[in-house]
């Protein structure tokens, strides 16, 4: 349908560099990042699946986060690696719009999931005796499905904005991937309404997921400060520190990328941070300071060595 609106059938991506030597170094760097991302998140999925000690709501959400990070990174990084080895970096119109859609689906679902993980920490710390009732298995599954559903609905709206754009002559996207803000300068139609809808959608989605995180942690801080035990305070803050780090990294780079008038290298940096670097860091963030995950990894490795030995 969109071919009737446009004379452009493919776009040219400027990529991260036009220097072959720099591209070779970047290829090695992002290949290592992608391998670490896949390895780290698959390890988290395996450990949480195999170890019965981690069959709790918190780790159910964490396993879904690992799956999302795998998907999120795979939407953009493989194409980036391919372009770093190619002289001509092109992507079809359909491929570009598909990438736009799945970037919003995975990123949007991750934002909802981080919000629900904050509620899980709130229930665990503020209502420990009622935690099992508040975070039942059925509710956790419904919350994850709701995350996917709401993010998919928002992504359909974003895709419709992109489909209705007319592309007449300009074909060069000054970015390494297809994202809606980088398509607006190429359109020969009026994009002011589209840009306003994108900003409104991003604000609604961002605030709708960030505010529950903010209020959850406001209650958590109040509950922790009222604890008389220093050990209890430290344990409570340690269980939240990993999640808070992930929230700051994800929401900080994502919202700035879509709300600020960034372009060129600044847009590339922000986009790479939340689509390539953060999915690699999340398994490290949630495992380095988490004694339960460390112990589960050791138990799983022990079982594997015993089985294959």
TADA-V607445 format. One record per pair of residues at least 12 apart in sequence whose ideal C-beta (glycine too) atoms are under 10 Angstrom apart, sorted by the first residue. I is the first residue (numbers start at 1). J is the second residue. D is the distance in Angstrom with one decimal. If there is no record, write none. Layout:
BEGIN
i={I I}
j={J J}
d={D D}
END
This chain:
BEGIN
i={1 1 2 2 2 2 2 2 2 2 2 3 3 5 5 5 5 5 5 5 6 6 6 6 6 6 6 6 6 7 7 7 7 7 7 8 8 8 8 8 8 8 8 8 8 8 8 8 9 9 9 9 9 9 10 10 10 10 10 10 10 10 11 11 11 11 11 11 11 11 11 11 11 11 11 11 11 11 11 12 12 12 12 12 12 12 12 12 13 13 13 13 13 13 13 13 13 13 13 13 13 13 13 13 13 13 14 14 14 14 14 14 14 14 14 14 15 15 15 15 15 15 15 15 15 15 15 16 16 16 16 16 16 16 16 16 16 16 16 17 17 17 18 18 20 20 20 22 23 23 23 23 23 23 24 24 25 26 26 26 26 27 27 27 27 27 27 28 28 29 29 30 30 30 30 30 30 30 30 30 30 31 31 31 31 31 32 33 33 33 33 33 33 33 33 33 33 34 34 34 34 34 34 34 34 34 35 36 36 36 36 36 36 37 37 37 37 37 37 37 37 37 37 37 37 37 37 37 38 38 38 38 38 38 38 39 39 40 40 40 40 40 40 40 40 40 40 40 41 41 41 41 41 41 41 41 41 41 41 41 41 41 42 42 42 42 43 43 43 43 43 43 43 44 44 44 44 44 44 44 44 44 44 44 44 44 44 44 44 45 45 45 45 45 45 45 45 46 46 46 46 46 46 47 47 47 47 47 47 47 47 47 47 47 47 47 47 48 48 48 48 48 48 48 48 49 49 50 50 50 50 50 51 51 51 51 51 51 51 51 51 52 52 53 53 53 53 53 54 54 54 54 54 54 54 55 56 56 56 56 56 56 56 56 57 57 57 57 57 57 57 57 57 57 57 57 57 57 57 58 58 58 58 58 58 58 58 58 58 58 58 58 59 59 59 59 59 60 60 60 60 60 60 60 60 61 61 61 61 61 61 61 61 61 61 61 61 61 61 62 62 62 62 62 62 62 62 62 62 62 63 64 64 64 64 64 64 64 64 64 64 64 65 65 65 65 65 65 65 65 65 65 65 65 66 66 66 66 67 67 67 67 68 68 68 68 68 68 68 68 68 68 68 68 68 68 69 69 69 69 69 69 69 69 69 69 70 70 71 71 71 71 71 71 72 72 72 72 72 72 72 72 72 72 72 72 72 72 73 73 73 73 73 73 73 74 74 74 74 75 75 75 75 75 75 75 75 75 75 75 75 75 76 76 76 76 76 76 76 76 76 76 76 76 77 77 77 77 77 77 77 79 79 79 79 79 79 80 80 80 80 80 83 83 84 89 89 89 90 90 91 91 91 93 93 93 93 93 95 96 96 96 96 96 96 96 96 97 97 97 97 97 97 97 97 98 98 99 99 99 100 100 100 100 100 100 100 100 100 100 100 100 101 101 101 101 101 101 101 101 101 102 102 103 103 103 103 103 103 103 103 103 104 104 104 104 104 104 104 104 104 104 104 104 104 104 104 105 105 105 105 105 105 105 105 105 106 106 106 106 106 107 107 107 107 107 107 107 107 107 107 108 108 108 108 108 108 108 108 108 108 108 108 108 108 108 109 109 109 109 109 109 109 109 109 109 110 110 110 110 110 110 110 110 110 110 111 111 111 111 111 111 111 111 111 111 111 111 111 111 111 112 112 112 112 112 112 112 112 112 112 112 112 112 113 113 113 113 113 113 114 114 114 114 114 114 114 114 114 114 114 115 115 115 115 115 115 115 115 115 115 115 115 116 116 116 116 116 116 116 116 116 116 116 117 117 117 117 117 117 117 117 118 118 118 118 118 118 118 118 118 118 118 118 118 119 119 119 119 119 119 119 120 120 120 120 120 120 121 121 121 121 121 121 121 121 121 121 121 122 122 122 122 122 122 122 122 122 122 122 123 123 123 124 124 124 124 125 125 125 125 125 125 125 125 125 125 125 125 125 125 126 126 126 126 126 126 126 127 128 147 150 150 150 151 151 154 154 154 154 154 155 157 157 157 158 158 158 158 158 158 158 159 160 160 161 161 161 161 161 161 161 161 161 161 162 162 162 162 162 162 162 162 164 164 164 164 164 165 165 165 165 165 165 165 165 165 165 166 166 166 166 166 166 167 167 167 167 167 168 168 168 168 169 169 170 170 170 170 170 171 172 172 173 173 174 174 174 174 174 174 175 175 175 175 175 176 176 176 176 176 176 177 177 177 177 177 177 179 179 179 179 179 180 180 180 180 180 180 181 181 181 181 181 181 181 181 181 181 181 181 181 182 182 182 182 182 182 184 185 198 198 199 199 201 202 202 202 202 202 203 203 203 205 205 205 206 206 206 206 206 207 209 209 209 210 210 210 213 213 213 213 214 216 216 217 217 217 217 220 220 220 220 220 221 221 221 223 224 224 224 238 238 238 239 239 239 241 241 241 242 242 242 242 242 242 242 242 242 243 243 244 245 245 245 245 245 246 246 246 246 246 249 249 249 249 249 249 249 250 250 250 250 250 251 252 252 252 252 253 253 253 253 253 253 253 253 253 254 254 254 254 254 254 255 255 256 256 256 257 257 257 257 257 257 258 258}
j={163 164 93 94 97 162 163 164 165 166 167 93 94 163 164 165 166 167 168 189 93 163 165 166 167 168 187 188 189 166 167 168 169 171 188 92 93 96 165 166 167 168 169 170 171 186 187 188 90 92 93 94 167 171 90 91 92 93 94 95 96 171 89 90 91 92 93 95 96 167 170 171 172 173 175 178 182 183 186 88 89 90 91 170 171 172 173 174 79 80 83 86 88 89 90 91 96 171 172 173 174 175 176 177 178 182 83 89 172 173 174 175 176 182 264 268 80 83 84 86 89 173 174 175 176 177 268 29 30 80 83 84 89 175 176 265 268 269 272 84 176 268 87 89 84 85 87 84 83 84 85 86 87 89 84 85 84 80 81 84 176 80 81 82 83 84 85 81 84 84 276 73 77 78 80 81 84 176 272 276 277 77 78 80 81 84 280 73 77 80 81 272 276 277 279 280 281 73 74 77 78 80 81 276 279 280 280 73 279 280 281 283 284 66 69 70 72 73 74 77 276 277 278 279 280 281 282 283 69 70 73 74 77 279 280 280 283 66 69 70 279 280 281 282 283 284 286 287 63 65 66 67 68 69 70 71 72 73 279 280 282 283 66 67 70 283 66 283 287 293 297 300 301 59 62 63 65 66 67 69 70 282 283 284 286 287 293 296 297 62 63 64 65 66 67 70 283 63 66 296 297 300 304 59 63 66 283 287 293 294 295 296 297 298 299 300 301 60 62 63 64 66 293 296 300 63 300 296 299 300 303 304 292 293 295 296 297 298 299 300 303 296 299 292 293 295 296 299 290 292 293 295 296 299 300 137 120 124 131 132 135 137 140 292 116 117 119 120 123 124 131 132 134 135 136 137 139 140 143 117 120 121 123 124 131 135 140 239 243 286 290 292 286 290 292 293 296 117 120 135 137 140 141 143 144 113 114 116 117 118 119 120 121 135 140 143 144 147 243 113 117 120 242 243 282 283 286 287 290 293 144 109 110 113 116 117 140 141 143 144 147 148 109 110 113 114 117 144 243 246 279 282 283 286 279 282 283 286 106 109 113 144 105 106 107 109 110 112 113 114 144 147 148 151 279 282 106 110 246 275 278 279 280 281 282 283 106 279 102 105 106 109 110 279 102 103 105 106 107 109 110 250 274 275 276 278 279 282 106 275 276 277 278 279 280 102 106 275 279 98 99 100 101 102 103 104 105 106 107 177 178 275 99 102 103 106 176 177 178 179 271 272 275 276 176 177 272 275 276 279 280 91 95 99 176 177 178 176 177 272 275 276 176 177 176 172 173 176 171 173 173 177 178 162 163 167 171 178 178 162 167 173 177 178 179 182 183 158 159 162 163 165 178 180 183 159 178 177 178 179 155 158 159 161 162 163 177 178 179 180 182 183 152 155 156 158 159 162 163 178 180 155 159 155 158 177 178 179 180 271 274 275 151 152 154 155 156 157 158 159 162 179 180 201 202 205 258 148 151 152 153 154 155 156 158 159 148 151 155 275 279 151 154 155 205 250 254 257 258 274 275 147 148 150 151 152 153 154 155 158 201 202 205 206 209 254 144 146 147 148 149 150 151 152 154 155 147 151 209 246 250 254 274 278 279 282 147 150 151 154 205 206 208 209 210 213 247 250 251 254 255 143 144 146 147 148 149 150 151 154 205 208 209 212 143 144 147 148 151 209 147 209 210 212 213 243 244 246 247 250 251 143 147 208 209 210 211 212 213 214 216 247 251 135 139 140 143 144 146 147 209 212 213 216 143 213 216 240 242 243 246 247 209 210 212 213 214 215 216 217 220 240 243 244 247 134 135 143 212 213 215 216 134 135 140 143 216 243 213 216 217 219 220 236 239 240 242 243 244 134 212 213 215 216 217 218 219 220 223 240 135 216 220 220 236 239 240 216 217 219 220 221 223 224 227 232 235 236 237 239 240 216 219 220 222 223 224 236 223 223 209 205 208 209 205 209 201 202 204 205 208 201 197 198 201 180 194 197 198 201 202 205 180 194 197 180 183 184 191 193 194 195 197 198 201 178 179 180 183 184 187 194 198 187 189 191 193 194 180 183 184 186 187 188 189 190 191 194 186 187 188 189 190 191 183 186 187 188 189 186 187 188 189 186 188 183 185 186 187 188 186 185 186 185 186 186 263 264 265 267 268 263 264 267 268 271 267 268 271 272 275 276 267 268 271 272 275 276 257 258 267 271 275 194 195 198 201 202 258 195 198 199 202 257 258 259 260 261 262 263 267 271 262 263 264 267 268 271 198 263 258 259 258 259 258 254 255 257 258 259 255 258 259 254 255 258 251 254 255 258 259 255 247 250 251 247 251 255 243 244 247 251 247 240 243 240 243 244 247 236 237 239 240 244 236 237 240 236 236 237 240 289 290 291 289 290 292 285 289 290 282 284 285 286 287 288 289 290 293 285 286 285 281 282 285 286 289 278 281 282 285 286 273 274 277 278 281 282 285 273 274 278 279 282 274 270 273 274 278 269 270 271 272 273 274 275 277 278 270 271 273 274 275 278 270 274 270 273 274 269 270 271 273 274 275 270 271}
d={6.9 9.8 6.8 8.2 7.2 8.2 4.8 7.9 8.1 9.2 9.0 7.3 8.8 7.8 7.1 7.5 5.2 8.1 9.9 8.3 6.7 9.6 7.6 5.7 4.4 7.4 9.1 9.1 9.6 8.6 7.1 5.8 7.7 9.9 9.4 10.0 6.3 9.7 9.9 8.9 3.8 7.1 7.8 7.9 5.7 7.9 9.8 9.6 10.0 6.7 5.6 8.8 9.2 9.3 5.1 6.5 4.9 6.3 9.3 8.2 8.1 7.2 9.2 6.7 5.4 8.0 7.1 8.8 5.6 8.1 9.1 5.5 7.2 5.0 9.7 7.2 9.4 8.3 7.5 7.4 6.4 5.6 8.3 9.8 5.3 4.8 6.9 9.9 8.6 9.0 6.1 9.7 9.5 4.2 7.1 6.2 9.1 10.0 7.9 5.3 8.6 6.7 6.0 7.1 7.9 9.3 9.7 7.4 6.3 6.8 5.1 6.8 7.4 9.8 8.7 9.1 7.9 5.3 6.9 8.8 5.0 9.7 9.8 8.6 5.1 9.4 9.0 10.0 8.8 7.6 8.6 7.3 9.8 9.4 5.2 8.7 6.1 9.8 8.2 8.3 9.4 9.9 9.7 9.5 9.7 10.0 8.8 9.3 8.6 4.8 7.7 9.2 9.8 9.9 7.7 8.6 9.4 8.5 9.2 5.6 9.6 8.9 6.2 9.6 9.4 4.2 6.2 10.0 9.3 9.5 9.8 10.0 6.2 9.8 6.1 6.0 7.2 9.8 8.4 6.6 9.8 8.8 10.0 9.9 6.0 8.9 9.2 8.3 7.3 10.0 9.8 9.1 5.7 6.9 8.8 5.3 9.8 6.4 8.3 4.8 7.4 8.8 6.9 7.5 9.1 8.0 9.3 10.0 9.5 5.1 9.3 8.6 8.8 9.9 6.7 7.2 9.1 4.8 8.7 7.6 7.5 9.0 9.4 4.9 4.3 8.9 8.8 8.1 9.5 6.5 7.7 8.2 9.6 9.3 9.2 9.4 8.6 8.0 8.4 9.5 8.6 6.6 8.7 7.8 3.5 6.7 9.7 8.2 9.4 8.5 4.1 7.3 8.8 5.1 4.8 9.6 9.8 8.2 7.0 8.6 7.5 5.6 7.8 9.5 7.2 9.1 8.5 6.8 8.6 9.9 7.4 8.5 9.9 9.0 6.8 6.8 8.4 4.2 9.2 8.9 9.7 8.4 5.0 10.0 7.2 7.2 7.7 9.6 9.1 9.4 5.6 9.4 10.0 5.1 6.5 8.1 9.6 9.6 9.6 9.9 9.5 6.8 9.4 9.0 9.1 9.7 9.8 8.7 6.9 9.9 10.0 4.9 5.5 9.8 8.5 5.0 9.1 7.8 6.5 4.4 9.7 7.8 8.4 7.6 9.6 7.1 9.5 8.1 8.4 5.4 7.3 9.1 8.9 9.0 8.5 4.1 8.5 9.9 5.9 6.0 9.0 9.4 9.8 6.7 9.9 7.6 6.1 7.9 10.0 6.7 7.4 9.5 5.4 9.9 9.9 9.2 9.2 9.1 9.3 9.6 8.5 9.8 9.5 9.1 9.5 9.2 9.9 5.4 8.3 8.2 8.1 8.9 9.0 4.1 8.3 7.7 8.3 5.0 9.3 7.3 5.6 7.5 9.9 7.1 9.9 8.4 9.6 8.1 9.1 9.8 9.8 9.1 9.3 9.7 8.1 8.2 8.8 9.9 8.9 9.0 7.7 5.2 8.2 9.6 7.9 6.3 8.9 6.4 4.8 10.0 9.7 6.1 9.9 9.4 7.0 8.1 7.4 9.6 9.5 9.4 7.5 9.7 9.2 9.2 8.9 9.3 6.0 9.7 9.2 8.5 9.8 8.6 9.3 6.0 9.3 9.3 9.1 9.9 9.5 5.4 8.1 9.3 9.6 6.9 5.7 7.7 7.3 10.0 9.7 8.0 9.4 6.4 9.2 8.0 8.9 7.2 6.5 8.5 9.9 9.8 9.9 9.8 9.6 5.9 8.9 5.8 4.9 9.9 6.5 9.8 9.8 9.0 9.3 9.8 8.2 9.2 8.5 7.5 9.9 9.9 7.6 3.6 8.0 9.2 5.4 7.7 9.3 7.3 7.7 8.3 4.9 8.6 9.2 8.9 8.7 7.9 9.2 4.0 6.5 8.8 6.5 10.0 8.3 6.2 9.0 8.3 5.4 9.8 8.8 6.7 6.1 9.4 8.9 4.2 7.4 9.0 8.8 10.0 9.0 9.1 6.3 9.7 9.3 4.7 5.6 9.8 8.6 6.1 9.0 8.4 9.9 7.2 7.0 8.9 6.9 9.6 7.9 4.7 8.7 8.9 7.9 8.7 4.9 7.0 10.0 9.1 9.2 7.4 5.4 8.6 9.7 7.2 8.4 7.3 8.5 6.7 8.9 5.5 6.6 8.6 9.1 7.7 7.0 8.9 8.9 9.8 9.2 8.2 8.8 9.9 8.0 8.4 6.2 9.7 9.8 7.5 10.0 9.5 7.6 8.2 9.8 7.8 8.9 3.9 9.4 9.7 7.5 10.0 6.4 5.4 6.6 9.5 7.5 9.6 8.9 8.9 8.4 6.4 4.4 8.0 8.4 6.8 6.5 9.1 5.4 9.7 9.2 5.4 6.5 5.5 9.6 7.5 9.1 5.3 7.9 7.3 4.8 8.2 9.9 9.8 9.9 7.8 9.8 8.4 9.1 7.8 7.9 6.3 8.5 9.0 9.8 7.2 7.2 8.9 6.6 4.0 9.1 9.0 5.0 7.8 9.9 9.1 8.0 9.0 9.7 9.0 9.8 7.9 5.5 5.7 9.9 8.5 4.6 9.3 9.4 9.6 9.8 7.9 9.1 8.7 9.3 7.9 10.0 9.1 9.2 8.3 6.3 9.8 9.4 7.2 7.8 8.2 9.0 7.3 3.2 7.9 9.1 5.4 6.3 8.9 9.6 9.8 6.1 9.8 8.5 9.7 8.6 9.9 5.0 5.3 9.1 8.2 4.1 7.9 9.7 9.2 8.4 8.2 9.3 9.2 6.6 8.9 9.1 9.0 9.0 9.3 8.4 9.6 7.6 9.8 6.5 7.1 8.6 4.3 7.9 9.5 9.4 7.2 7.3 7.4 9.6 8.3 8.8 7.3 3.6 8.2 9.3 6.1 6.1 9.7 8.5 8.5 5.6 9.5 8.4 7.1 5.2 9.1 9.2 8.9 9.5 6.9 8.8 9.6 6.7 7.3 10.0 6.5 5.5 6.4 7.8 9.4 8.3 8.0 4.2 7.3 8.5 4.8 5.4 9.8 8.2 8.8 9.9 9.7 9.8 8.3 4.8 7.7 8.4 6.7 8.9 8.1 9.4 9.7 9.6 8.6 9.3 9.9 9.8 5.6 8.4 8.7 9.2 9.4 6.3 4.2 8.5 8.7 4.2 6.5 8.4 8.5 6.6 8.8 7.4 8.9 8.4 8.2 6.3 8.4 9.4 5.5 8.9 5.8 8.1 8.9 8.8 8.9 9.6 6.8 8.0 10.0 6.4 8.8 6.5 5.4 10.0 6.2 9.3 9.2 9.0 9.4 8.4 4.0 7.6 9.3 5.7 5.6 8.5 9.4 5.4 8.9 10.0 9.2 8.8 7.3 9.5 9.4 9.9 8.5 5.2 9.7 5.7 6.8 9.4 9.5 9.4 5.2 9.6 7.4 7.6 8.9 5.7 6.6 8.5 4.7 9.2 9.7 9.2 9.9 9.2 8.4 8.6 9.3 8.1 9.7 6.2 9.3 8.4 5.8 9.8 9.8 7.5 9.3 6.3 6.2 9.6 8.5 6.9 6.6 9.2 9.8 9.1 9.5 9.3 6.8 9.3 9.5 8.8 8.8 4.7 8.9 6.0 6.4 8.6 8.8 9.9 5.8 6.3 9.5 9.3 8.2 9.6 9.4 7.8 9.8 9.6 7.4 9.1 6.4 7.8 8.1 4.3 8.7 6.0 9.9 6.9 6.9 9.7 6.0 5.3 4.1 9.5 9.7 8.0 5.7 6.0 6.9 8.7 8.8 8.2 3.9 8.6 8.8 7.1 10.0 7.3 4.4 8.2 7.7 7.2 9.6 7.6 8.8 6.7 9.2 6.6 6.1 9.7 8.0 9.0 8.5 8.4 6.0 6.5 7.2 9.3 5.9 7.5 7.7 9.9 9.9 10.0 8.9 6.7 9.2 7.6 9.9 7.8 8.3 8.0 6.5 9.1 8.2 9.1 6.0 9.9 9.8 8.1 8.2 7.3 9.8 9.8 7.5 6.4 9.5 9.6 8.7 8.0 8.5 7.4 9.5 9.9 8.0 10.0 6.9 9.8 8.9 8.4 8.2 7.0 9.3 7.6 6.3 9.0 8.5 7.0 9.3 4.6 6.1 8.5 9.2 7.3 9.7 9.6 9.5 6.8 7.6 5.2 8.3 8.1 9.5 9.5 9.9 8.0 8.0 5.9 8.3 8.7 8.8 5.9 8.2 9.6 9.5 9.9 7.2 9.1 7.3 8.9 7.2 8.9 9.5 6.4 9.9 9.4 9.0 9.1 7.7 4.7 6.5 8.6 6.3 8.3 8.8 9.2 8.2 9.6 8.9 6.3 9.6 8.9 9.5 5.1 4.9 8.5 8.2 5.8 6.4 9.4 8.6 8.1 9.7 8.5 9.2 5.3 9.1 9.0 7.5 8.1 5.8 5.7 7.5 7.4 7.5 8.3 5.3 7.1 8.6 8.3 9.2 6.0 5.8 9.8 8.7 9.0 9.0 8.6 8.6 10.0 8.6 4.9 8.0 9.0 4.4 4.2 9.0 8.7 7.3 8.1 9.2 8.9 5.0 9.2 9.0 9.6 9.7 5.8 9.6 9.4 9.3 4.2 5.8 8.5 7.0 9.4 9.2 9.8}
END
